[in-house]
Amino acid sequence: MTSAVLLVLYALLASTIAPRALIGARWVVETPRLGVVAWQGLVLSVLAAVVAAMLSLSLGFLRLCHEVAAFVHLCVTGLAQEYQAPGGGLVTVMGLNLLGMIVARLVWSAVVVGRAEVKQRGQTTSMLDIVARRDVVPDVLVLEHEAAYAFCLPGRDARVVVTRGLLESLSPDQITAVLAHERAHIRQRHHLVLLSASVLSRAFSPVAPWLCMAEEQTARLLEMCADDAACRSVGRETLRLALTRLVPGRATPVLLGASACAVGERLERLRTRRRFRPAMLVGAAAVVVASAPVFMVTRDLAFGGLCLPM
Amino acid sequence: MRRLGELEAVVMDQLWSSTERLTVRHVLEHLERQPPLAYTTVLTVMDNLHRKGFLRRERDGRAFRYWPTKARADFTADLMDEILSGSGDRSTTLMRFLDRMTPEEAASMRRALGD
């Protein structure tokens, strides 16, 4: 019971304090990779804390046994002990119900998001493969469109797409910069991080609205990660100039939280970025603090130490 | 599957650059492939393209004559519209990696650069 209370307390504190701290933090922008880890770590640790709290409420104590049969027997006797006391039984049922709801919600969200992703990708890919030209730039699809756009389709059959407009308004160096940025997204598998953030946000944002913020911030930071990767091969100024040449477009709700809004910010960051040495330390410390409860929970599950039976 | 998609692209290239309505035989003869493709392969590809809405066709004796439903530019415009507006109720990850700016950002940037 005590551990359940502590875990729920952690979940509440973390979800109210940490997001604000991360948004204001300078180290997050200076080392965007660590920033992404921090945001995702925060989300996952809060989820883990809630799940562990439900588990510890419903089963009193858990021990990881090597034999599944012994484990099941232990659960059954544990449950039987719980049900002996009327109060215990109610808490057990509540805990199990909530746990079931959490798991079901997560699975539903994963299925919905996954299906939409696969469908969208399939449609866009088959259109692109026919409509775009492959013989203009090696390994890049070119759309005959006068506005300057660049994007990538990440995943197994990854594709980088640019428009004719982009090829005509940017210098060769700048085109290289944009391509390097898109390829970094593909190479570093950013779409997987975004998918995970999207599934969690879709599942639980009705009860935890800050998850939407976590998703947006992660997308924004991933753009900066790709910028950093591109800068390594082409230089900051080239990338910055390339970004300034991109077309002004209609802001839509869909893209508002992602790269569309981030471009101005990315430009500023590329212009003024200084090496903030303590950033790494601060970031590492934050990540350790955020993940401490996860270790605590894992230790509980493994040794049944902290958990006290009802 | 990837190779079939490539073949579809090559066939559409030919049809888009032609002003006439073409038969399968004509397309096959103008495809420079070593080893040459089978008639049935090209027939299947063009039939698929018709099914997917890229081509229209009319009977000409025993065979069909095919032509594109829309110019390449129109397909491109439709595709760009779809990508930019983010079809579906939630954005998917592929939409996220689109690089562009809002008019407000562009304006403020031009001001900052003293354009």
Chai-1 contact restraints between the chains, C-beta under 6 A:
chainA,res_idxA,chainB,res_idxB,connection_type,confidence,min_distance_angstrom,max_distance_angstrom,comment,restraint_id
A,A116,B,G88,contact,1.0,0.0,6.0,A-B,restraint_1
A,A116,B,T92,contact,1.0,0.0,6.0,A-B,restraint_2
A,E117,B,T92,contact,1.0,0.0,6.0,A-B,restraint_3
A,Q120,B,T92,contact,1.0,0.0,6.0,A-B,restraint_4
A,R121,B,L94,contact,1.0,0.0,6.0,A-B,restraint_5
A,M127,B,L79,contact,1.0,0.0,6.0,A-B,restraint_6
A,D129,B,G5,contact,1.0,0.0,6.0,A-B,restraint_7
A,D129,B,A9,contact,1.0,0.0,6.0,A-B,restraint_8
A,I130,B,E8,contact,1.0,0.0,6.0,A-B,restraint_9
A,I130,B,A9,contact,1.0,0.0,6.0,A-B,restraint_10
A,I130,B,M12,contact,1.0,0.0,6.0,A-B,restraint_11
A,V131,B,F75,contact,1.0,0.0,6.0,A-B,restraint_12
A,V131,B,T76,contact,1.0,0.0,6.0,A-B,restraint_13
A,V131,B,L79,contact,1.0,0.0,6.0,A-B,restraint_14
A,L143,B,T76,contact,1.0,0.0,6.0,A-B,restraint_15
A,E144,B,A73,contact,1.0,0.0,6.0,A-B,restraint_16
A,E144,B,T76,contact,1.0,0.0,6.0,A-B,restraint_17
A,H145,B,T76,contact,1.0,0.0,6.0,A-B,restraint_18
A,H145,B,M80,contact,1.0,0.0,6.0,A-B,restraint_19
A,Y149,B,R100,contact,1.0,0.0,6.0,A-B,restraint_20
A,A150,B,D99,contact,1.0,0.0,6.0,A-B,restraint_21
A,F151,B,F97,contact,1.0,0.0,6.0,A-B,restraint_22
A,F151,B,L98,contact,1.0,0.0,6.0,A-B,restraint_23
A,C152,B,F97,contact,1.0,0.0,6.0,A-B,restraint_24
A,L153,B,L94,contact,1.0,0.0,6.0,A-B,restraint_25
A,H185,B,F97,contact,1.0,0.0,6.0,A-B,restraint_26
A,H191,B,T93,contact,1.0,0.0,6.0,A-B,restraint_27
A,L194,B,T93,contact,1.0,0.0,6.0,A-B,restraint_28
A,L194,B,R96,contact,1.0,0.0,6.0,A-B,restraint_29
A,L195,B,T93,contact,1.0,0.0,6.0,A-B,restraint_30
A,A219,B,R96,contact,1.0,0.0,6.0,A-B,restraint_31
A,L246,B,D99,contact,1.0,0.0,6.0,A-B,restraint_32
A,L246,B,R100,contact,1.0,0.0,6.0,A-B,restraint_33
A,L246,B,M101,contact,1.0,0.0,6.0,A-B,restraint_34
A,V247,B,R100,contact,1.0,0.0,6.0,A-B,restraint_35
A,P248,B,M101,contact,1.0,0.0,6.0,A-B,restraint_36
A,P248,B,P103,contact,1.0,0.0,6.0,A-B,restraint_37
A,P248,B,A106,contact,1.0,0.0,6.0,A-B,restraint_38
A,G249,B,R100,contact,1.0,0.0,6.0,A-B,restraint_39
A,A251,B,T102,contact,1.0,0.0,6.0,A-B,restraint_40
A,V254,B,G86,contact,1.0,0.0,6.0,A-B,restraint_41
A,V254,B,S91,contact,1.0,0.0,6.0,A-B,restraint_42
A,A258,B,R96,contact,1.0,0.0,6.0,A-B,restraint_43
A,S259,B,D99,contact,1.0,0.0,6.0,A-B,restraint_44
A,A260,B,T102,contact,1.0,0.0,6.0,A-B,restraint_45
A,V263,B,M101,contact,1.0,0.0,6.0,A-B,restraint_46
A,G264,B,E105,contact,1.0,0.0,6.0,A-B,restraint_47
